[in-house]
Amino acid sequence: GAPPPPDDDDSIRFGRFTLDARQVFYVSESGLTLALVNLKPLVDGHVLVVPREPVATLAELDDARFDDLWRTTRRVHALIADAHGADGANIAVQDGADAGQSVPHVHVHVLPRKSR
């Protein structure tokens, strides 16, 4: 199964926000990447995958963090698709303010999609 989320006393940052540890539902084996419940979901099951370190853009991630982010996104996509009976998903990144990024912390949106 997935590693346990951080303890309540761990500081979990998402940009300038401090998150409740209960929002974390998955931690990568390396501990470099977290998956979070999205408090403003566009669809049921919409989650965010973020590097633990608050960096603004993909270009600022070192190779280990970049690779871990995408490996974790693939794993979370599978978990969310299974949990929601989804046939596919939208995977999206808004990289930088000019691309519509609202929180200056890299985050990958995973939105499960079902056939109608």
C-alpha positions, 0 to 999 in steps of 0.5 A: 500500500501507500506509505502513511501520510506525514505526522500531524506535526510535520509542516506541509506547505503548498505555496504560502499555505500550510496544509492539514496533514489529513489532506495528504493521502499518498507519499512517494517512497522517497518522501519527495512527492505528496498527493493531496485532496483538492479542496476545490475539485473540478470533478469528483476525485480531482487531486493534486500531486506536488513536490514536498519542497515548495518550488514554483515551476518545473524548471526549478526541480532537480532531476530526482524531484522531477522524476519522482513527481511524474512517477508519483503522478502515474501511481496516483492516477492509477489509484484514483482511476481505480477508486472512481471507476474512471476510464481515463484522466486529465493530467494537467500542469499550469507552469507559471503565473502566465499559464494560469498557475494560482499557487506558486508551487508546482502541482499536477492536477489529476482529474478522473474521467468516466465514459458517459 
